[in-house]
Amino acid sequence: MITSAPQQTPQALLQQLYGYDSFRCDQQAIIETVIAGGDALVLMPTGAGKSLCYQLPAIIRPGVGIVISPLIALMQDQVNAMLQLGVSAAYLNSTLSNERQREVEQQLRDGQLDLLYVAPERLIQERTLQLLSQCQLALFAIDEAHCVSQWGHDFRSDYLSLSLLHDYFPQVPRVALTATADVRTRQEIIQRLTLQQAQQFVGGFDRPNIRYAITAKTNARKQLLSFLKNRKDEAGIVYCLSRRKVEDTAEWLSKQGYNALPYHAGLPAQLRETHQNRFLREDGVIIVATIAFGMGIDKPDVRFVAHLDLPKSIEAYYQETGRAGRDGNDSEAWMVYGLQDVVRLQQMLAQSQGAEQFKRVERHKLDAMLGLCEVTTCRRKVLLNYFNDEALERCGNCDNCQIPPETWDASVAAQKVLSTIYRTGQRFGVGHILDVLQGKENEKITQHGHQQLSTFGIGRDISEPQWRSVIRQLVVRGLLRVDVEGYSALQLTEQCRPILKGEQSLQLRKDDLTVTSSKRQQTKTDVPVEHEALWNALRDCRKRLADENNVPPYVVFGNKTLRDMIEYRPMSQADMLAIHGVGDSKLEKYGAEFIAVIHEYAEAL
């Protein structure tokens, strides 16, 4: 086990431990800053290698690196990965027995650890602070630092107390890391963690390998089934807003032949752990989840993230979709949404206990999310601009760039809707307004005498799904509002006056209201057909070794490493060490097994 390596350079350790030839993005500058004792604020997109930015300094600097992590599962994954590399690492959390906890604490006092992972609520306890004061500390790494933001989507109150690290241990460098932080959240991290002197490294937010696609919700289950066509062998995540919907969707997908498992905070802890472990270790598992699932999930080969309900902010959407394609291969972020999603989120916001200032910020974030859904130009540009990141006018890898949406002059249609809402007293929801427009003479219509209105039946030329699209877009554009505190009645806003009077024209997006399958080309492995036998043999070897060591397969070797083995066919340990992702420790543990598979394949040819 490695326990601090001050004589080693970051570049040498990168090759020796991880089997990588070079650093990416700002990794080297961040590592050198922290090794020199400086503080750092690091923003890097998911999959860009944030963990390396504190792992290497913790190994090189004298003492132990303390990593503050919000999730038990994430700690366990990280520690397992470090142990596979030959790095001395451990965690302290509620899953440990008293005996094991004492063992870890003694290792800590004896200077036998390079990395210790703890949850924020444990770190701020006086007992833990006393324990750390007896140790030589290399650094503090505050992972998922956006959790400190009270305006954010993953706020954790215990993160607010982490400013005490500056007071208790002023000489120990601190590095705060996140993949999700707009300018406001960034400033809040700096203020609340006392990082005013920290060097900032903003690595950009673009995930070019992820294709973004958002469409109007017509029949969500049929649309999802169409999207999942030809994806039974792929790992993915399907997000739903409610626990009930999670369970119903997982059960329904299972009946359709998919390996789908539910995950939400209301399930027993042991069942959640079982489902998460199956997702991490088995191929082709789909997790259907609320946002309780996902933070820090390191599975690199998640090929898609699907949303059946609208996220409440672009930050939430970005982080959830960012769990796809951590390996850099083509992945998809797919979502359906409708007016009911908007109304539900507005109702949740209205009923929340937050101060009015908080609600204003949340309303702004929801408006930005709706803007991303309805935009007719490049989605990636809107997404990156939200985080003050530069972007091309067209990314070429979103639905709007690949199939530019049609627009239509909806001025007259909008006037019909607005006039109908006005004439019915602004007291009725979408369903009733549609009945008036389409001339449906039912009990509620006759009860209120609305069959006598001049607008009764003036919308028969447009289908109900199309009218719903018009109303949704009018709400998103602020021309209509939904009375979320009443009975979801549609009401006019001041902004609609020029449209209603015919003084201003209105172009709306023409939604494709048919259910179509994804046009995505199947590029699951990028392995030529003639090498599939070796690919499968290497994967079988990896799975067997992963099961023996009780770790997910990607902790043994990632898919890129297996593809390099296919391309270069290493026949000796020296050859194997030249393969991407093979360091000294993994060569010693696994090298002979994979070399044997390659030899066997070569002899069979």
N, C-alpha and C positions, 0 to 999 in steps of 0.2 A: 504494500500500500504506500502511496505517495503521501507524505505529510510535510508540506511546504518544500518548495524547490527554488530557493533564492538564486542558485547558480544558473538556473535555466532561463533562457530568453523566451518571451511569448511565442516567437516563431518556432523555436525548437519544440516547445511543449505542444503547440498546435499540431505538429506532425507526429510527435511521439504518442500523444494521448488520443487525439481525434482522427489522425490519419488524413488531415487536410493540408493542402499545399500552401494555401494563402488565406488571408483574412478577407472578409466582405465588408462593403460599405465603410462605416466609421468604426468597426470593431477594434482595429489596432490603436487608433487614437484614444478611444474610450479606455481601453485596457491600460495604456501607458499613463493616462491621466490618473486613474485609480491607483496604479502601482506606485506612482509618485506621491500619493497621499491626498490627491484632490477629490472634491465632490463632483458628481456628474448627474445630470438629468438626461435620460436616454429615451427617445421616441423612435421606435423601429417597427415596421410592419410585422405582423405575425409571420413566423418562419424565417425571419432575417438573421436569427442567431443572437437574441438578447442574452440568453443564459451564459453564453461564452464570455460576455463582457464582465461578469462578476466571478465566474468559475476560475478562469485563469489567474486574475489578480489574487484571489483567495489562496490559490496554490502557491503562487510566487512570493507573496508577502508573508512575513513571519506571523504566526498565529492562525486563528480560525476565522473563516468568513461566516457571518451570521446572515442567513437569507430569510426575510420575512415574507411568508407566502400565505394567501388567504384560504387555500383549500387543502385538506388532508390528502386527497387523491393526487394532487399535483406534487406535493412533497414526496410522497412515496415513489411516484414515477421518476422524479428528478434524482432521488437518492439511489434508486435501482440503477439508473443510467450511469451515475458516477461510479458506483461500485463495479459495474461492468468495465469501466475504463481504468480501474485500479486506483481510484481516488478514495481516500478515507472520508466517508460522509455518513451522516445520521440525521434523524429528525426527532423532535420532541413534540408529541401531540397526544390526544386523548385515547388513541388506539393502543398505546403501549401499556404493558403491565407495570406495576410498581417496580418490580425487579429490573425489567429492561430499562425503565426510565433512570434508575440509579446507575445502571451500567453506562448509559450514554452520558450522564452527568459526570461520572468519574473519567470517562474518556476525554471529556471536555476539559476537566481540571488538569489532566495529565498531558495535555497538548497533543493528543493522538488524532485529532480531527482536522481536516482541511475545511470542511463545510458542515454547518449545522442549520437545518431548516426548522423554523418555528412559526406558529401562527401569531398574528399581532396581539390577540387577547392574552396569550401566554407570555409574550415578550414583555408587556408592560406591567406584569405582576412584580411586586417587590422582590419576591424570592428569586425570580429569573434574573432580575437586574443585579442582585447580589451575587448570583452565580457567575454572571458575565464579568463582573468587576474583579473576580479572582483569576481571570484568564487573559492571555494575550490575544487581542482581537485584530484580525487583518482588515476587516471591512464590515459594513452593513449594506446589504442589498435589499431594497424595498421593491419587491416584485408587484406587478399589477397596481402601480402607484396611483392610477386614476381612481382607485377605491377611496381615496382621501377626499374626493370632491363631493360636497353635499348636493351639488347640482347634477351629479353624474348618474348613470344608469346602474352602477354597481357599488353604490356607496356603502362603506363599512365603517361604523362609528368608531371601532377600535383603532382604525388608521389615524384618526385625529390626534391620538395620544403619542404618535411616533415622533413628534417633535422633541420629545424628551431625550431622544438619542443624542441630539446636539448638545443638550445640557449635561447629560451623564457622561458622555464619551466624546468630548470636543475634538480630540486628536485622531479619532478613528474616521477614515473616509467613508462617505455614504454615497451610494449610487441608487437612484430611483429610476425604475424602468416601466414602460407601458407601451402598448401598441395603439392605444385609443385615447387621444386627448386633443380637443380643439384648443384655441388660444386661451379661452377663459379657464378651462380645466388646467392647462399648463401653468397659468399664473397661480391658480389655487394650490397646486402641488408645491410650487416654490414657496409660497407663503406659509402653508400649513406644516411643511416639513423643514422650514428654515433652511432653504437651499438657495438663498440669494447669491451666494458666492460660487455656486456650482456652475461648471461649464455645461452648456446645453448642446446636445447632439440630436438634431432632428433629421432623421434619415429618410423622410418621405413616407407617404401612406399608400402609394400605388402597389397593387397586387396584379400585375399584368396578365398572369396566368388564369385569373378568375374571370369568367364571362358572367356579366350581370344581365338578368332578364326579369322584367316585372310586367304582369298582365292583369287585366280586370278579372275579378272572380265571377265566374258564371256557375259552374258546378265544380267545387273545389276538389272533390274526390276523383271525379273523372279527369280533371286537369292534372292532378298529381299522378294518377295512374298512367296517363299519357307521357308525362315527363319521365317517369321511372321505367318506361319501356326499354328493354335491353340493358337494365342496370341491376339485375339480380345479383351479380357478382361484385358489385361495388359497395364500398362503405359510404354512408351518408348520414346526415342529421336532418330531421324534419321538425321544425319548431311550431308549436301551437301556443295559444295564449292561456288556455285553461287546462287544469289537470284532467278534467273529464274528457276534454277533446283529445288530450294526449293518449289516454287509455283506449278510447273508442277508435282512434286512428290507427294505433299500433295493432289492435285486435283485427281491424278491417284489413290492414296491409298483410298481416299474417295469413288471413283467409285467401288473399290474392296470390299467395305463394312467396312472399318476401320474408326474410329473416328479420322481423321488426320487433323491437323491445321498447317498452315505455320507461320514461325516467322523469320523475318530478319529486319535489320535496315532501309530498305526502306519502310516498311509498316507504316501507320499512327500510332502515339503513342498510341492512344486509342484502336486501333485494336490489337496492340501488347500486351497491358495490358489485354485486354479481353481474348486473346488466352492463355496468361501465367496463368491467374487466373483459366481458365477452366482446364488447365493442372494440376494445384495445387489442385483443389477442386473436380474434377470429376474423376471417375474411368475409366480406359481403354482409355485414351486420348494419342495419339501419336503426338508429336511435331516434325515437319520437319523444320530444322533450319540451318542457317549458324552459325558460332561461336559467333555471336552476342547474342546467347541464352545460358544461362547455368551457368555463374559464380555465385557461391553462392546459387544456387537453392537448397533448403532444403528438397524437396520432398523425403521422405525416401524409397518409394516403387517403384522407377523406376526399372523395371525388365530387361531392355535391352537398350543398346546404339549401334546404327548401323551407320557405315560410308559408304556412297556410293562414297566417294572420299578420297584420301590420305591426312591425316594431314601433315603439313609441318615440324613437329618435334615430338620427343618422348614426350617432355613436354606437347605439345598440346594434343597429343593422350591420355596421362595419365590423364590429367585433364578432358578431355571430357568423357572418359570412366569411370572416377571416379564418375560421376553423377549417375551411376547405383548402386543399392544395398547398399544404405547408412544405411538400416535397418539391414544389416548383412546377409540377406537371399540370396539364389542363384540367380545370375544375369549373363547376358551375354554381352560381348563386341565383336561385330561381324563387320567385314569389308571386302569389296571387293576393289581391286585396280588393275590398269593396267598400261601399258607403257604410255598411254596418260596422266594419272595423274602425272607421273614423269615429262613428257615434260612440262605440264602446270605449275607445280610449279617451274621448272627451268626457264621457260620464265618469270614468275612473278618476280623471284629473279633477273634475268638479267636486267629487266626493272625497278627495284626499284631504288630509289634515294640515297640509303645508300652508305656509304664509302666502299672501297674495303675490309677493315678489317671486317666490318659488314657482307658483302656478303660471305666472307670466313667462318665466323662462321655459317651463315645460311646454307651454302652448307654442312658443316660438320654435322649439325643437320639433314638435309634432308638425307644425307648418312646413318646416324644412324637409321633413321626411315625406310629406305629401307632395311637396314640390319635386322631389326626386322621382316619385312614382309617376307623376303626370307630365314630366318634361318630354319634349319631342326631339330634343337634341341629345348629344352624347351623355349617357348616365355617369360614366367615369369622371368626366369633367366636372359635373355637378358635385359628385361625391368628393373629389379631391379639393375643389374650390371651397367646400364647407370647412375643410381643415387647413385652409390657406396654403394649399399645395398647388404647384403649377401643373398644368395638364394641357395636352394637345386638344385641338378643337374636336377631333374625332379619334377615338381609341381603336376602332375597328374590332373590338371584342366585347360589345354589348348589343342587346337586341336592337336598340335604336340606330346604331351605326350599321349593323348588318342588314336590317330591313327597316329603313326609315319609315316612321309611322305617317299615315295620311292625316290631314286635318280637313275640316269642313266648316263652312259658314253656318254657325249654329245660332245666328242672331234671332231669327224668327222662332226657332224651337225654344230658345231661352226666354223670349218674351211670353210664349204660351205658358211655360212653367211658372214664371214669376207672376204673371197675371192670375193664374189659377190659384196660386198660394195666397195672393192678396185678396182675391174675391171670396175665398173660403175662410178668411179671418185670421190667417197665419196660426191656426190652432191644430193642424193635422199633420200626420207623418207622411212618409213617402208613399206607403201603400194606398192611402186614401186619395192623395193627389194624382197618383197614376190611374185610379179608377175614374176620377173626374175627367182627366185628359182623354182616356180611351172610351168614355161613354158607357161605363158599366153600371147599370141601374140595380144596385143592391139595397139591402135594408138600411145601411148606414147612409148611403147617398140620399135615399128618399126621406129618411128621418130628418136630415138637415136641409132638405129642399135643394140640394146641389145639382139635381137634374135640370133645374130651371136656369142655371148659370149660363152666360154666353160662352164660357170656355168648356162647357160639357161636351165631350166628344171631339174636340178640335185636334186631338193628338192621335187619332186612329191610324194615321199614315206612318207612324213610327212604332216599332215593337217595344214591348215592356223592357227588355234588357237594354235597348238603346236609350230609352227614357231614363233608366237608372244610371246609365253612363253620363248622360247630360247633367242630371241632378248632382251626382258625385263630383263632377268637375266644377260645377257652380259652387258647391260647398268648399272645395279645395281652393278655388280662386277668391274666396271671401265674398262672393256675390249672394250667397245664402248662408244662414247659420242654422244650427240644430239646437233647439232648446233642450239641452241635456239635463237640466234640472226639472223639467216638466215631463212631457210625454213624447219627447223627440220630435216635437213639431218643427216644421220648416218655417223659417222666418226670413224676411227680406233684410238686407243690410243697405246702408247708404250708398255703397259702391255700385249697387245694381241699378241705380236710378238712370244713368245714361243709356244702359242697355234696354231697360223697360220703355224708355221714351223714344228709342230708335235713333239716339244721337251718336251711338257708338256701335260698331260691329264687333262680333265675337267669333274667333276661330277656336274650335275645340278639337281635341284628339279624337280620331275615328278609331274606336276600340275594335279589335278583332274578337268578336264574341263567340267564335267557334273554337272547339277543343282540338288542338293539333299536337302532334308529337314533336319532340325536340329534333332540331335539324343537326344536332351535334354529331360529328364524326366519332366513331368509336376508336379511341387511341388509349386503351387501358394500360398497356405495358410498354409500348414502343419497341417490343421485341419481335423481330422477324419470325415468320411462321416456322422457318427451318430450325430456329433455336428454341422453340417452345418447350421441347423435351428437357433441355438443360435448365431453362428458366424454372420449370416446374420442379425439377430435381433439387435445385438450389433453394427454392422456397420451402420444399418439404424438409430439407436439412435445417433451414433456419427455424421453422416451426417446431421441430423436434428439440432443438437446442434451447429455444425460448421456453418451451414447456418444462424442460429439465431444470432451467434456472429460474422458473417462475417469473418471467418478464414478458412483455409484449414482443412480438417478432421484430419490430423496428428498432428495439433496443439492441438486439444482436447486430443486425446490419440493415440499413435502409435499402429501398429498391434501387437507388442509383448505384450503390455498391455492388449489388447483384448484377446489374446491367453491365458494369465495368468488368466484372469477372467473366461475363459472357464474351465481351469484346476482346479482352486481353488474355484470357485463359491462363492465369497464373499457375505454374506447375511446381513452384518451390516457395519456401517461406520468404525469400528475398523478393520474388515476383509479387507475392501477395501483399507485402508491405508497401508496394508502390500503388496499390489500388486505393481509390478515394474512399475514405471512411474506415480504413484499417490502420489502427495504431498498434503500439507494442503490446498492450494488454489484451486486446481482442485477437491479435495474431496468435498469442500464446494460448488463449482459451479456445479459439474456434478455427484458426487457420488450417490445421491439418484436416479437419472434417470437410471443409469446403474444397481444399485441394484434392482430397480423395474423390469427391463427387465429380470434379472436373476431369481427373484422370480416368475415372470409370466411363465418363461420357466420351472422352477422346478414344478410348480403346474400343468402344462400341461402334465407332464410325468406320 
